[in-house]
Protein backbone atom coordinates (compact mmCIF):
# COMPACT_ATOMS: atom_id res chain seq x y z
CA UNK A 1 0.00 0.00 0.00
CA UNK A 2 1.46 3.35 -1.04
CA UNK A 3 0.61 6.27 1.24
CA UNK A 4 0.35 9.77 -0.14
CA UNK A 5 2.27 12.70 1.31
CA UNK A 6 -0.79 14.12 3.09
CA UNK A 7 -1.53 10.73 4.66
CA UNK A 8 2.08 10.38 5.82
CA UNK A 9 2.12 13.85 7.35
CA UNK A 10 -1.03 13.00 9.33
CA UNK A 11 0.96 10.24 11.06
CA UNK A 12 3.37 12.77 12.59
CA UNK A 13 3.01 13.15 16.36
CA UNK A 14 3.51 16.94 16.14
CA UNK A 15 4.57 19.81 13.91
CA UNK A 16 8.21 19.68 14.91
CA UNK A 17 8.38 16.03 13.81
CA UNK A 18 6.92 16.99 10.44
CA UNK A 19 9.51 19.73 9.97
CA UNK A 20 12.36 17.48 11.09
CA UNK A 21 11.23 14.69 8.74
CA UNK A 22 11.10 17.10 5.80
CA UNK A 23 14.63 18.26 6.65
CA UNK A 24 15.81 14.62 6.41
CA UNK A 25 14.45 14.10 2.91
CA UNK A 26 17.87 14.56 1.31
CA UNK A 27 19.01 11.35 -0.39
CA UNK A 28 22.56 12.15 0.73
CA UNK A 29 21.45 11.56 4.36
CA UNK A 30 20.37 8.01 3.42
CA UNK A 31 23.31 5.85 2.26
CA UNK A 32 20.99 2.82 2.10
CA UNK A 33 17.40 2.73 0.82
CA UNK A 34 15.51 -0.43 -0.03
CA UNK A 35 12.07 -1.88 -0.58
CA UNK A 36 10.49 -5.33 -0.67
CA UNK A 37 6.88 -6.48 -0.58
CA UNK A 38 6.59 -6.24 3.20
CA UNK A 39 8.84 -3.32 4.12
CA UNK A 40 10.80 -0.21 3.34
CA UNK A 41 14.14 0.34 4.99
CA UNK A 42 16.96 2.77 5.10
CA UNK A 43 19.94 3.86 7.06
CA UNK A 44 19.90 7.52 8.00
CA UNK A 45 23.12 9.26 8.96
CA UNK A 46 22.54 11.10 12.21
CA UNK A 47 25.00 12.81 14.53
CA UNK A 48 26.57 9.53 15.68
CA UNK A 49 29.14 7.39 13.92
CA UNK A 50 26.63 4.68 12.98
CA UNK A 51 23.55 5.47 10.91
CA UNK A 52 20.10 4.83 12.36
CA UNK A 53 18.41 1.72 10.98
CA UNK A 54 14.85 2.60 9.97
CA UNK A 55 12.16 0.10 8.99
CA UNK A 56 8.58 0.69 7.92
CA UNK A 57 5.79 -1.73 7.11
CA UNK A 58 3.57 0.54 5.01
CA UNK A 59 0.58 -1.80 5.33
CA UNK A 60 0.18 -0.92 9.02
CA UNK A 61 1.86 1.38 8.91
CA UNK A 62 4.32 0.11 11.51
CA UNK A 63 7.66 1.69 12.32
CA UNK A 64 10.95 0.74 13.95
CA UNK A 65 14.05 2.88 14.28
CA UNK A 66 17.24 2.59 16.28
CA UNK A 67 17.23 6.29 17.19
CA UNK A 68 16.61 7.29 20.82
CA UNK A 69 13.50 9.37 20.06
CA UNK A 70 10.44 8.88 22.25
CA UNK A 71 8.14 10.16 19.52
CA UNK A 72 6.27 7.63 17.46
CA UNK A 73 6.69 7.54 14.61
CA UNK A 74 10.04 9.27 14.79
CA UNK A 75 11.24 11.77 12.22
CA UNK A 76 13.32 9.07 10.52
CA UNK A 77 10.33 6.80 9.88
CA UNK A 78 8.30 9.70 8.55
CA UNK A 79 11.18 10.83 6.34
CA UNK A 80 11.59 7.32 4.92
CA UNK A 81 7.92 7.19 3.92
CA UNK A 82 8.08 10.72 2.49
CA UNK A 83 11.16 9.85 0.45
CA UNK A 84 9.39 6.79 -0.94
CA UNK A 85 6.32 8.85 -1.86
CA UNK A 86 8.42 11.50 -3.63
CA UNK A 87 11.21 9.42 -5.16
CA UNK A 88 10.37 5.72 -5.42
CA UNK A 89 13.23 5.22 -7.90
CA UNK A 90 15.78 5.89 -5.14
CA UNK A 91 14.80 2.63 -3.42
CA UNK A 92 16.50 -0.56 -4.54
CA UNK A 93 14.18 -3.55 -4.84
CA UNK A 94 15.43 -6.71 -3.19
CA UNK A 95 15.69 -8.96 -0.20
CA UNK A 96 15.63 -7.13 3.11
CA UNK A 97 18.91 -7.06 5.04
CA UNK A 98 19.15 -9.22 8.18
CA UNK A 99 18.14 -6.40 10.54
CA UNK A 100 14.91 -5.83 8.59
CA UNK A 101 14.17 -9.54 8.20
CA UNK A 102 14.55 -9.98 11.97
CA UNK A 103 12.07 -7.16 12.64
CA UNK A 104 9.57 -8.59 10.14
CA UNK A 105 9.90 -12.07 11.69
CA UNK A 106 9.29 -10.73 15.20
CA UNK A 107 6.20 -8.85 13.97
CA UNK A 108 4.94 -12.05 12.34
CA UNK A 109 5.49 -14.06 15.53
CA UNK A 110 3.59 -11.50 17.62
CA UNK A 111 0.71 -11.51 15.12
CA UNK A 112 0.46 -15.29 15.31
CA UNK A 113 0.15 -15.28 19.13
C-alpha positions in Angstrom: 0.0 0.0 0.0 1.5 3.4 -1.0 0.6 6.3 1.2 0.3 9.8 -0.1 2.3 12.7 1.3 -0.8 14.1 3.1 -1.5 10.7 4.7 2.1 10.4 5.8 2.1 13.9 7.4 -1.0 13.0 9.3 1.0 10.2 11.1 3.4 12.8 12.6 3.0 13.2 16.4 3.5 16.9 16.1 4.6 19.8 13.9 8.2 19.7 14.9 8.4 16.0 13.8 6.9 17.0 10.4 9.5 19.7 10.0 12.4 17.5 11.1 11.2 14.7 8.7 11.1 17.1 5.8 14.6 18.3 6.7 15.8 14.6 6.4 14.5 14.1 2.9 17.9 14.6 1.3 19.0 11.4 -0.4 22.6 12.2 0.7 21.5 11.6 4.4 20.4 8.0 3.4 23.3 5.8 2.3 21.0 2.8 2.1 17.4 2.7 0.8 15.5 -0.4 0.0 12.1 -1.9 -0.6 10.5 -5.3 -0.7 6.9 -6.5 -0.6 6.6 -6.2 3.2 8.8 -3.3 4.1 10.8 -0.2 3.3 14.1 0.3 5.0 17.0 2.8 5.1 19.9 3.9 7.1 19.9 7.5 8.0 23.1 9.3 9.0 22.5 11.1 12.2 25.0 12.8 14.5 26.6 9.5 15.7 29.1 7.4 13.9 26.6 4.7 13.0 23.5 5.5 10.9 20.1 4.8 12.4 18.4 1.7 11.0 14.9 2.6 10.0 12.2 0.1 9.0 8.6 0.7 7.9 5.8 -1.7 7.1 3.6 0.5 5.0 0.6 -1.8 5.3 0.2 -0.9 9.0 1.9 1.4 8.9 4.3 0.1 11.5 7.7 1.7 12.3 10.9 0.7 14.0 14.1 2.9 14.3 17.2 2.6 16.3 17.2 6.3 17.2 16.6 7.3 20.8 13.5 9.4 20.1 10.4 8.9 22.2 8.1 10.2 19.5 6.3 7.6 17.5 6.7 7.5 14.6 10.0 9.3 14.8 11.2 11.8 12.2 13.3 9.1 10.5 10.3 6.8 9.9 8.3 9.7 8.6 11.2 10.8 6.3 11.6 7.3 4.9 7.9 7.2 3.9 8.1 10.7 2.5 11.2 9.8 0.4 9.4 6.8 -0.9 6.3 8.9 -1.9 8.4 11.5 -3.6 11.2 9.4 -5.2 10.4 5.7 -5.4 13.2 5.2 -7.9 15.8 5.9 -5.1 14.8 2.6 -3.4 16.5 -0.6 -4.5 14.2 -3.6 -4.8 15.4 -6.7 -3.2 15.7 -9.0 -0.2 15.6 -7.1 3.1 18.9 -7.1 5.0 19.1 -9.2 8.2 18.1 -6.4 10.5 14.9 -5.8 8.6 14.2 -9.5 8.2 14.5 -10.0 12.0 12.1 -7.2 12.6 9.6 -8.6 10.1 9.9 -12.1 11.7 9.3 -10.7 15.2 6.2 -8.8 14.0 4.9 -12.0 12.3 5.5 -14.1 15.5 3.6 -11.5 17.6 0.7 -11.5 15.1 0.5 -15.3 15.3 0.1 -15.3 19.1 
